[in-house]
Amino acid sequence: MTYLAHTGHAQLGALSLSCVGWTLTAMALGLIQWRVWLVSDMEVISSGVAWVGVWRACFNSHTLVTPAFRVMHCRYIGLTEAFTPPEIVAGQVLMLLSLLVGLCGNAGAVYALRNVYSGMDKNFPIHLTFFTTGALCLMAATMSLIPLLWNLSSVVTNQTIRFPPEFKMPQAPDSQHVGCGIGIGMVGAVLMTVSGVIFCMYRLPVRSQHLDGSSPALPDGRGKDNPAFESHEHRLVHVKEAHL
């Protein structure tokens, strides 16, 4: 068993960042505030503000209320609907995949750190495990960044969505801006990226100590001499000679 607990502190911090980043990604996926539409016609959209998320479009209304959302009118955006823009489709698919891959990365980090802090068997591929964990975190961050940046670009260029009549959404907003959903997702992706880099940077020490405090064998197969042991052995020899 090899003592490596002192080498995993940075990776323990990276696991915390990765968990926070994964949680923020999950929050962003569920939020409706990806695109914020501002409209002047308040006959249906009473507040003059509509929100478009990855899964549904919603607005407050005094005339239209969806029972499940009480004070809001919401309609779900289907993955296979003809009106669904490609950036929304990418968000539905890639954000879910990002959560799955990120969860696998966090699980790998927990497993690797468990072996580091509890004592690692010499045959355990610790560096490879951390590198794989980092690669999974970076992959998860990339998967979430693609739809986030794509939707951000659509808002900046004032792209619209041709919703069907049952959505009661205008054909085009007067103006629109980026909602908090994209911002939260971006922060989560950045944290996942940082944690992935830290995991990939893990390096084994040049020489490590075993749990019993002894040093590993030298490259030529000979163990390192222990002066205290040699001195004790030398004293025993002198005592035996004195008795003789």
Protein Blocks (a to p, Z undefined) as FASTA:
>chain_A
ZZfklmmmmmmmmmmmmmmmmmmmmmmmmpmblbccddfblklmmnopacddfkbccddd
fkbccfklopaccddddfklmklcfklmmmmmmmmmmmmmmmmmmmmmmmmmmmmmnopa
fklcfklmmmmmmmmmmmmmmmmmmmmmmmmmmmmnopacdddfklopafbdfbdcddfk
lmmmmmmmmmmmmmmmmmmmpccdfbdcdfkopacddfkopacddfklmmmmmmmmmmmm
mmZZ
